[in-house]
Amino acid sequence: MLKDITLGQFFPGKSALHIMDPRVKIIISIAYIVAVFLAKTLSAYILLILFTAAIVIISGIKFKVILRGMKPLLFIIIFTSIINIFFTKGENLIFEWRFIQIYFEGIMTAVFMAIRISALLIGTSVILTYTTSPIALTDAIERLLSPLKYIKIPVHEFAMMMTIALRFIPTLIEETDKIMSAQKARGADFSTGKLTERVKALIPVLIPLFISAFRRADELAVAMECRCYRGGSGRTRMTKLHLHFLDFASLAVMGIFIAGVVLVGIYYPIYAL
């Protein structure tokens, strides 16, 4: 299961999403999240699914990779759907047995929530983390937050910390998997027993994981000092960010998509929450 987590990973490529300006991708990601929460009808969700599928196709990332990244969230999606099915009331009763009542509105709400969670994960991952290198992401965050420098906020350090944290997620996941495999080879059992017993069994994993994380942080700090890293003051960049026609076209497409989600929900409300 740990190997299926793709959060923070970067998949190199030459697609339109890969060559897009990272600043624009951050803005588009925020706009995409807004569009997901603006969707209130079945017709709007259909448009959302089509747009997300188009993003995946344009990125060139294999669909099985995206599905593999969805596995860790399956429990959350299923749990949320079950809660909505059994606790959402409505006018159209489908099934009733003792205190259990299932309404058509509850089923539709569960479907909408599952689509919303899946779209949030797939869309933002494909637009941003899967197609943007950590260095480009750092530069983009720093450039977008650069006005905050005038009120004495350390923008560069903030962007660097965010990117390093995102970059080391796959590394820590891989380290956790190695430690758990080593513990299993010594007879440890993480899958059976009561909940308290499972939690206690994780202690031999957490301790070496924390030690490894602190060691990596110390090695990274030493490496940065050896390279005379002094923060953002007076630093130059090997690659400067420039906006191109593709970036402006992408912003226009995202604007049209948000307008489409709103208008479809107003004029073609197949089913509304």
Helices and strands as residue ranges (DSSP letters): G 2-4, H 16-19, H 22-38, H 42-59, H 63-70, G 71-73, H 74-87, E 93-97, E 100-103, H 104-124, I 125-129, H 134-144, G 146-151, H 155-185, H 195-201, H 203-226, H 245-267
